[in-house]
Amino acid sequence: MKTQDRQTLGTMMALVGGTCWGFSGCCGQFLFEQKEVQAPWLVTVRLFFAGMILIMIGFRLNGRRNLDIFKRRRDAVHLLLFAVFGITFCQFTYFMAIQASNAGTATVLQYLSPVLILMVVCIRGKRLPRGLELGAIGLSLLGTFVIGTHGDIHSFHITGEALFWGLLAAVSAMIYTMIPGGLILRYDIYQVLGFGMFIGGIVMGISVRPWTYQPVWDAGTAGALGGVIVVGTALAFGLYLQGVSMIGPLKGSVMGSVEPISAVIISVFWLKTSFTPADFAGFALILGAVFVLTFAQRPGPDGVRMDETQDSGG
């Protein structure tokens, strides 16, 4: 395949993968609003079955080597911690934010996580934010302020519950990004995410007891669950990771930012969610912060990245 064609295909795959994540969040909103589904139940079901799908893909690709992550006790413990405090915490706060607001707002607020990661990096490095990093922090804070107040300090246009879960989703996404560390480098993504989600689903199942919930069961519920579990997991990760392998992680991280944009667009046209111009301005400021940070991560003249922040998707 020609280089230009490979870049085009990789870009399209990354974009579609990010869009699938946005669609998944909208499916969650649909289930909350119209099918009497609760976030704890949905997170439990999604983690358990999505984990099973990814594990099966892992066995298909790697055979018995898919179990290598359990051969070292330290890595197995690391995986368990990632499953509970990374994946499960991230998924739970994200869908709670959707339940308290909508898919678009929750996804955009979760995208504050790169700025939080930057702050952690600065604290670890005992340094202050530099140049573009400082600009990204300012944009993110201003965007959150605009979403919450619409520019009027005397009023609040988002519920305290929605803002709480949205900001907590950003914190959990930061933890989700930073916890796996060497696991992602040593093992296949399907091993880490597959077993991590599956373990998280079991842990959630023990505490949530999903069999006690009674959502409305019909074709719409089944279709939306398929959107959350299959489209938002196996299809999204498969397309996005393949696309990133073709275009590189830096461009891939930019393409992945289509997730909150797609969540907003889909929620408007499908779920008839209403946003004000101030909401869109706040969304643009936060996404602008993400793009500024992405630009700040580009390799310098000596090939060294300007900071140590990591990208996360889904």
C-alpha positions as CSV (number, residue, x, y, z in Angstrom):
1,M,0.0,0.0,0.0
2,K,1.3,3.5,-0.9
3,T,2.3,5.7,2.0
4,Q,-0.4,8.3,1.2
5,D,-3.1,5.6,1.0
6,R,-1.9,4.1,4.3
7,Q,-2.0,7.4,6.0
8,T,-5.5,8.1,4.7
9,L,-6.8,4.6,5.7
10,G,-5.2,4.9,9.1
11,T,-6.7,8.3,9.7
12,M,-10.2,7.1,8.7
13,M,-9.9,4.1,11.0
14,A,-8.8,6.2,14.0
15,L,-11.6,8.7,13.3
16,V,-14.2,5.9,13.1
17,G,-12.8,4.3,16.3
18,G,-13.1,7.6,18.2
19,T,-16.6,8.1,16.8
20,C,-17.6,4.6,18.1
21,W,-16.6,5.7,21.6
22,G,-18.8,8.8,21.3
23,F,-21.7,6.6,20.0
24,S,-21.2,4.3,22.9
25,G,-21.7,7.1,25.4
26,C,-24.9,8.2,23.6
27,C,-26.2,4.6,23.8
28,G,-25.7,4.8,27.5
29,Q,-27.7,8.1,27.6
30,F,-30.5,6.5,25.6
31,L,-30.6,3.6,28.1
32,F,-30.7,5.9,31.1
33,E,-33.4,8.2,29.7
34,Q,-35.7,5.7,28.0
35,K,-35.1,2.2,29.3
36,E,-34.9,2.7,33.1
37,V,-31.3,1.5,33.1
38,Q,-29.0,2.6,36.0
39,A,-25.3,3.4,35.6
40,P,-24.0,0.8,38.1
41,W,-25.9,-2.0,36.2
42,L,-24.7,-0.8,32.8
43,V,-21.1,-0.5,33.9
44,T,-21.2,-4.0,35.4
45,V,-22.7,-5.6,32.2
46,R,-20.4,-3.6,29.9
47,L,-17.2,-4.5,31.7
48,F,-18.1,-8.2,32.0
49,F,-19.1,-8.9,28.4
50,A,-16.7,-6.4,26.8
51,G,-14.0,-8.0,28.7
52,M,-15.0,-11.4,27.5
53,I,-15.0,-10.2,23.9
54,L,-11.5,-8.7,24.2
55,I,-10.2,-11.8,25.9
56,M,-11.6,-14.0,23.0
57,I,-9.9,-11.7,20.5
58,G,-6.7,-12.0,22.5
59,F,-6.8,-15.8,22.4
60,R,-7.6,-15.6,18.7
61,L,-4.5,-13.4,18.1
62,N,-2.1,-14.8,20.6
63,G,-3.3,-18.3,21.6
64,R,-2.1,-19.5,25.0
65,R,0.3,-16.5,25.2
66,N,-2.8,-14.5,26.1
67,L,-2.3,-15.8,29.6
68,D,1.3,-14.6,30.0
69,I,0.2,-11.6,32.0
70,F,-0.6,-14.0,34.9
71,K,2.8,-15.7,34.9
72,R,4.5,-12.9,36.9
73,R,2.9,-12.3,40.3
74,R,3.9,-8.6,40.2
75,D,2.2,-8.1,36.8
76,A,-0.9,-10.0,38.0
77,V,-1.2,-7.7,41.0
78,H,-0.6,-4.7,38.8
79,L,-3.4,-5.9,36.5
80,L,-5.8,-6.3,39.4
81,L,-5.1,-2.8,40.7
82,F,-5.6,-1.4,37.1
83,A,-8.9,-3.3,36.8
84,V,-10.4,-1.9,40.0
85,F,-8.9,1.5,40.3
86,G,-8.3,2.3,36.7
87,I,-10.8,0.7,34.3
88,T,-13.8,0.2,36.7
89,F,-13.4,3.6,38.4
90,C,-13.1,5.3,35.0
91,Q,-16.1,3.5,33.5
92,F,-18.3,4.0,36.6
93,T,-17.6,7.8,37.0
94,Y,-18.0,8.3,33.2
95,F,-21.5,6.7,33.0
96,M,-22.6,8.3,36.2
97,A,-21.7,11.6,34.6
98,I,-23.8,10.8,31.6
99,Q,-26.7,9.7,33.8
100,A,-26.4,13.0,35.7
101,S,-26.1,15.2,32.5
102,N,-25.7,13.9,28.9
103,A,-23.1,12.0,26.8
104,G,-21.7,15.2,25.2
105,T,-21.1,17.1,28.5
106,A,-19.8,14.1,30.3
107,T,-17.3,13.2,27.5
108,V,-16.0,16.7,27.2
109,L,-15.5,17.0,30.9
110,Q,-13.7,13.7,31.0
111,Y,-11.3,15.2,28.4
112,L,-9.9,17.4,31.1
113,S,-7.8,14.4,32.1
114,P,-4.8,15.3,29.9
115,V,-4.5,18.6,31.8
116,L,-4.7,16.8,35.1
117,I,-2.0,14.4,33.9
118,L,0.1,17.5,33.0
119,M,-0.3,18.8,36.5
120,V,0.9,15.4,37.9
121,V,3.9,15.4,35.6
122,C,4.8,18.9,36.7
123,I,4.5,18.0,40.4
124,R,6.6,14.9,39.9
125,G,9.2,16.9,37.9
126,K,9.1,19.7,40.5
127,R,8.6,22.3,37.8
128,L,6.0,24.8,36.7
129,P,4.0,24.4,33.5
130,R,5.7,26.0,30.5
131,G,4.4,28.0,27.5
132,L,1.7,26.0,25.7
133,E,1.2,23.8,28.8
134,L,0.2,26.9,30.8
135,G,-2.1,28.0,28.0
136,A,-3.8,24.6,28.0
137,I,-4.5,24.8,31.7
138,G,-6.0,28.2,31.3
139,L,-8.2,27.1,28.5
140,S,-9.5,24.0,30.4
141,L,-10.3,26.1,33.5
142,L,-12.1,28.7,31.4
143,G,-14.0,26.0,29.5
144,T,-15.2,24.3,32.7
145,F,-16.2,27.8,34.1
146,V,-18.2,28.6,30.9
147,I,-20.0,25.2,30.9
148,G,-20.9,25.6,34.6
149,T,-21.9,29.2,34.6
150,H,-22.4,30.3,31.0
151,G,-20.2,33.2,31.9
152,D,-22.4,34.5,34.7
153,I,-20.8,34.1,38.1
154,H,-24.1,34.6,39.8
155,S,-25.8,31.5,38.2
156,F,-25.1,27.8,37.7
157,H,-26.3,26.1,34.5
158,I,-25.2,22.5,35.3
159,T,-26.3,20.5,38.3
160,G,-23.8,20.0,41.1
161,E,-24.1,16.2,40.6
162,A,-23.3,16.5,36.9
163,L,-20.3,18.6,37.5
164,F,-19.1,16.4,40.4
165,W,-19.3,13.2,38.3
166,G,-17.9,14.9,35.2
167,L,-14.8,16.2,37.1
168,L,-14.4,12.9,38.9
169,A,-14.5,11.2,35.5
170,A,-11.6,13.4,34.4
171,V,-9.7,12.3,37.5
172,S,-10.5,8.7,37.0
173,A,-9.4,8.9,33.3
174,M,-6.1,10.4,34.5
175,I,-5.7,7.4,36.9
176,Y,-6.7,5.0,34.1
177,T,-4.1,6.4,31.8
178,M,-1.2,6.5,34.3
179,I,-1.8,3.2,36.3
180,P,-1.0,0.6,33.6
181,G,2.5,1.9,32.9
182,G,4.7,-1.0,31.9
183,L,1.8,-3.4,31.4
184,I,0.9,-1.8,28.1
185,L,4.6,-2.0,27.0
186,R,5.0,-5.7,28.0
187,Y,1.6,-7.2,27.0
188,D,-0.9,-7.0,24.2
189,I,-3.6,-4.4,24.7
190,Y,-6.3,-7.1,24.5
191,Q,-4.6,-8.9,27.4
192,V,-4.5,-5.8,29.6
193,L,-7.9,-4.4,28.8
194,G,-9.6,-7.7,28.2
195,F,-8.7,-9.2,31.6
196,G,-8.9,-5.8,33.3
197,M,-12.5,-5.3,32.1
198,F,-13.5,-8.8,32.9
199,I,-12.1,-8.6,36.5
200,G,-13.7,-5.2,36.9
201,G,-17.0,-6.7,35.8
202,I,-16.8,-9.4,38.4
203,V,-15.9,-6.9,41.1
204,M,-18.8,-4.7,40.1
205,G,-21.1,-7.6,39.9
206,I,-20.4,-8.7,43.5
207,S,-21.1,-5.2,44.8
208,V,-23.9,-4.1,42.5
209,R,-25.8,-7.4,42.1
210,P,-27.1,-6.6,38.6
211,W,-29.6,-9.4,38.7
212,T,-31.7,-7.3,41.1
213,Y,-32.2,-4.5,38.6
214,Q,-35.2,-4.5,36.2
215,P,-34.5,-2.4,33.1
216,V,-37.0,-2.3,30.2
217,W,-36.1,-5.2,27.9
218,D,-36.9,-4.8,24.3
219,A,-35.2,-4.4,20.9
220,G,-34.1,-0.9,21.7
221,T,-32.4,-2.0,24.9
222,A,-30.6,-4.9,23.2
223,G,-29.5,-2.6,20.4
224,A,-28.2,0.1,22.7
225,L,-26.4,-2.5,24.8
226,G,-24.8,-3.8,21.7
227,G,-23.7,-0.2,21.0
228,V,-22.1,0.1,24.4
229,I,-20.5,-3.4,24.6
230,V,-19.6,-4.3,21.0
231,V,-19.4,-1.0,19.0
232,G,-17.9,1.0,21.9
233,T,-15.4,-1.7,22.9
234,A,-14.3,-4.4,20.3
235,L,-15.0,-2.3,17.2
236,A,-13.8,1.0,18.7
237,F,-10.5,-0.3,20.1
238,G,-9.8,-2.5,17.1
239,L,-10.2,0.3,14.6
240,Y,-8.5,3.0,16.6
241,L,-5.5,0.9,17.5
242,Q,-5.1,-0.3,14.0
243,G,-5.4,3.3,12.7
244,V,-2.8,4.5,15.2
245,S,-0.4,1.8,14.2
246,M,-0.6,3.2,10.6
247,I,-0.4,7.0,11.3
248,G,1.5,7.1,14.6
249,P,0.4,8.0,18.2
250,L,0.6,11.8,17.9
251,K,-1.7,12.1,14.9
252,G,-3.8,9.3,16.4
253,S,-4.3,11.2,19.6
254,V,-5.7,14.1,17.6
255,M,-8.0,11.8,15.6
256,G,-9.2,10.3,18.9
257,S,-10.4,13.7,20.0
258,V,-13.3,13.2,17.7
259,E,-14.9,11.2,20.5
260,P,-16.4,14.2,22.5
261,I,-17.3,15.9,19.2
262,S,-19.2,12.8,18.0
263,A,-20.9,12.4,21.3
264,V,-22.2,16.0,21.2
265,I,-23.4,15.7,17.5
266,I,-25.0,12.3,18.0
267,S,-26.8,13.3,21.2
268,V,-28.2,16.4,19.5
269,F,-29.5,14.6,16.4
270,W,-30.5,11.3,17.9
271,L,-31.4,12.0,21.5
272,K,-32.5,15.6,20.9
273,T,-30.2,16.9,23.6
274,S,-30.2,20.7,23.7
275,F,-27.1,22.8,24.1
276,T,-26.7,26.5,24.3
277,P,-24.0,28.6,22.5
278,A,-22.3,28.9,25.9
279,D,-22.1,25.1,26.2
280,F,-20.5,24.9,22.7
281,A,-18.0,27.6,23.7
282,G,-17.1,25.7,26.8
283,F,-16.7,22.5,24.9
284,A,-14.5,24.3,22.3
285,L,-12.2,25.7,25.1
286,I,-11.7,22.3,26.7
287,L,-11.0,20.6,23.4
288,G,-8.8,23.4,22.5
289,A,-6.8,22.7,25.6
290,V,-6.4,19.1,24.5
291,F,-5.2,20.1,21.0
292,V,-2.7,22.6,22.6
293,L,-1.3,19.9,24.8
294,T,-1.1,17.5,21.8
295,F,0.9,20.2,20.0
296,A,3.1,20.7,23.1
297,Q,3.9,16.9,23.0
298,R,5.5,17.1,19.6
299,P,9.1,16.0,19.5
300,G,11.5,18.9,19.8
301,P,14.6,19.5,17.5
302,D,16.5,16.9,19.4
303,G,13.7,14.3,19.0
304,V,12.7,14.5,22.7
305,R,9.1,15.1,23.6
306,M,8.3,18.4,25.3
307,D,6.4,16.7,28.2
308,E,5.5,13.3,29.5
309,T,1.8,13.2,29.3
310,Q,0.1,10.2,27.8
311,D,-2.9,9.9,25.6
312,S,-6.0,7.8,26.5
313,G,-9.0,6.9,24.5
314,G,-12.4,5.4,25.1
